C-alpha cells in the first residue's frame, strides 16, 4: 500500500522531468541547426586527430573524456566542418601504443597525435618513417628534460610540465622541515632511463638543502604483478627495518598508491614519527578516491599544480565533464576532473586551433612554429611553448590530507618559494635561500600529531674494546645504566659535526667485535657509521667509504731502550764536526801570521828574523795566544784588534765545546735494543700487537711473521708487563698509538723502519654524502690547527719523543758559529790589506830598503843562485852574454 502511494507521488515528477528533458534536447538541436548552415546533414571534415592513451587507468579515462569534449566543442563552434577523432587504447604498453599510433597515421590518416607517452617513448616512436613528420603532443606525467642520449625530435612537443620543477618543490618541502635523509618510493615505469633520470634529478635538487636519498624502494608496475597486495606488503617490511621515517612517493599510479597506503597503515607506517610526501601523480587524483582510501592517507602532505578553478570556463567544463564521465563510467563514483583532464583538453584545443588557421593542412615544422609564436588561454591558464615545451609559470598547491578530504596549507613556486595564498604569492618577493619561512599553515601528521616528525638518530658504532683508551674509551655505569664515550677520535668527530651546515642527530653504540667486523656492520646497514681509531685499508674500502684522515699513520716497531753512554777514545774530537775543526785551525794560523807580519813591519824586534824561526814563531803564536802564554809583546793597535776579536771567538767556541763534550760524556742516550726486523724473524722472537686491529694481518701478509710468533695484546697497559716478562721482544703499533705509548713509558723507543699505511678516519656507507661533508670539516680543522690543539690537550704528547735516529748526536758544525767566524775573517782580511799597503809605501820611499832587507834575510842569495843556474841550463837561447867594448878609455856593455 505504501509503495503504491510512493509510486503515485513520484509519477508526476518523473513525467515533468521527461517533458523538460525533451524540450531541452529540442532547443539544443535548434541551436545547433542555427549554427550549422550546411546544406546537408554531413559537415565537412577539416582535420583528423589521433590519440593513444591508457583507458584502463583513471587518468586515461579522464583524458579520453576531455579529448572528446574538446573535439565536440570545436566541431560545434565551426560551420559545416568537424574534427574527426580516433582514440585508441594502449593498455599501458608502449609496444601497443607505438603500433596503434602507426595505424592511426596509415589507416585513419591522423594529422596529429595526442599520446600519453614519455619523451623517450615519443622520441622512439618518431623514428618510424610512417610517423616521422606527424606532430606528436605528449600528455600525462611530468616530462623529463631531454639529454644528449635522447635528443628531442622536431615533431615532438611536450604539454606536460618539466619534472625538474616537481623535484625542486619536493626538495623545498624537505628543506623546510630540515629533514636530512629521505626514503624514496616509486612505481617503475616501462623506461629504466626515465626512472634513473628521476632519481638523479631528485638527488640534485636535494643537494641545495644538504639532504640526500638514503634508501630507495622500487616496485614493479602494478599491472605486471600477479598478487600485488602480497608483494607490496612484503616490500614494505623493508621500510620497517629502516630507522628513517621520511618517505617520498615519487612516481605512482592511483591504483598502486591506494594499495600502498592500505598496507602501510596496517603495518604501522602511518603512525606518529612518520612523514609521507606525495607527488602530483597521486595528489591530482585525490578527489576521485573513495573515503576509505582517504582515511588510509591521514596526515600525508603533497603538492599539485595550482590553477584558478573559479573561472566561468572551468566551471562550465567541470559541469559537463562530470555529467559525461559519470554516464561513460558509472562504476566511478567521483567524476571530478583532475589536472590530467585539463591538460588533455588544452592539448586538443591547440591542435584544433592550428587546423582551423591552416584550413585543415598539417605540417610539422609549421605547427611547431605556430605554437612557439602563439599564446593560448586554456583551462589551466595561459599556455605558451618554448623549445617545444610548455613554459607557463608553474605554481604548486601544498596540501595536507585530513578528515574526509584535504586542505591547502601553502603555495610554492620556484621564483617565490612558500606563501599562504595566491594573492600573497603574486606580491611576494624572492625569499632568501636557507631561511626558514613561516608561510605554512599547521599540518596534521600521521597519528594526528601536529609536531613535525623528526629523523631518527644516526646509529654510530664505536669500538667497545679499543686497546688505547686515549683514542676511544667506552665505559658503563652499572648504577645509572648509562654508557659513556670519550677519547680523541670521538672528540674530533663531534668537532667536525659542529662545522656542518645542518643538524645531525646521532647516538653512539658500543660495538663488541673487531674493526673489520665494525666496517662490515656499516656495509650491512646495521650501523649508519663508525667512529674510532679506524685505519683506511684496501680491503675495508671495498665495503665502505672513509672520510679524509684526521691523523696520518704508519706501522712502527716499539722496543725496549738501553742507555748508550759514549766512551770512544776520540770523543773529545766528536764535539765538533771536522769542517769546524778545519776552519778553526786555518783561522788560528791566519790570525797568528797577520799579527806576526804586522808587528815585524812596524819594527817590533822581538819577533824572529830567520825564515825557519819565522815559521816556528807563527805556529807557536797561534797556540800560545789562546792562553796569553806568548813571550813576544804586542805593540801595534791593529795586531791588538785582530787578537781581541779572535779571543772573543775563542771564548764562545770554548764554552760551546765544553757544554757539548760534557753532555756527550755524562748524559746517556736512549737507543733501541733491536733495530732490525730480520733479526726478530731469524731469532724466532715473539712480537705483540693489537689483536682487534689490522696489524695482525699486516704482520702475517706483509712482514711475513709466523702466526705462532704473534701475541695479541688487548690494552696499552699490558705491553710493559709483556716486555718485562719476556713474552714479547718488540711491539708493532700504528704511529699515533706508538707516540702515546712512548710518551707514557720512557723506557721504550720507536725503532726504524716505519711502514706507510692509510691514516685514521671515520667510516660511512658507500655513496653517503656525509663522507664529503665530514671530510671537508676535517680539512678545515687541519688548516686552522684545531686537530693539533686537540692532540696536545687530549693525548698529552710532548713536543719530541725519544728516537733512535742518528741526528741525536750533539756535534756542532759551521752553521752554529757562522756569524763570529765571518767577523774575524773580515777583520783579518782588512788588517792584511793594511799591512800590504804599508810595505809597498815604505818600499817606494826607500830604494835600498827592500834590497837590504832581502839581503839581510838571505833571500837575494837564493834568487841570484836560481838565476845563475837557469843561465847555465838554458844557455844562449834565453841569456846571451853581453859584448864589452872599450872606446876613449870608456867601457860600454852592449846586449845582444
Secondary structure, DSSP 8 states (H G I E B T S, - for coil): -HHHHHHHHHHHHHHHHHHHHHHHHHHHHHHHHHH---SSSS-EEEEEEEEEE-TTSHHHHHHHHHHHHHHHHHHHHSSSEEEEEEEEE-TT-HHHHHHHHHHHHHTS--SEEEE---HHHHHHHHTSGGGTTSEEEE-SS-B----SSS---TTEEE-S-BHHHHHHHHHHHHHHTT--EEEEEEE--S-HHHHHHHHHHHHHHHHTTT-EEEEEEEE--GGG-SSHHHHHHHHHHHHHT-S--EEEEEE--HHHHHHHHHHHHHTTTTSTT-EEEE-HHHHTTGGGS-HHHHHHTTT-EEEEE---TTSHHHHHHHHHHHHHHHHH-TT-S-----HHHHHHHHHHHHHHHHHHHTTT---HHHHHHHHHS-EEEETTEEEEEETTEE-----EEEEEEETTEEEEEEEEETTTEEESSHHHHHH-----TT----------BTTTB-S------EEEEEETT-S-TTT-EEEEETTTTEEEEESHHHHHHHHHHHTSSS---EEEEEE-S-HHHHHHHHHTTSSSEEEEEEE--HHHHTT-EE---SB--EEEEEEEEEEE----TTTTTTTB-HHHHHHHHHHHHHHHHHHHHHHHHTT-TTS--SHHHHHHHHHHHHHHGGGT--SS----HHHHHHHHHHHHHHHHHHHHHHHHHHHHHHS-EEEES---HHHHHHTT--EEEETTSSHHHHHHHTS---GGGEEEE--THHHHHHHHTTS-SEEEEEHHHHHHHHHH-TTEEEEEEEEE---EEEEE-TT-THHHHHHHHHHHHHHTTHHHHHHHHHS---S---B--GGG---B-GGGSHHHHHHHHHHHHHHHHHHHHHHHHHHHH-HHHHHHHHHHTTHHHHHHHHHHHHHHHHGGGT----EEEEETTEEEEE--
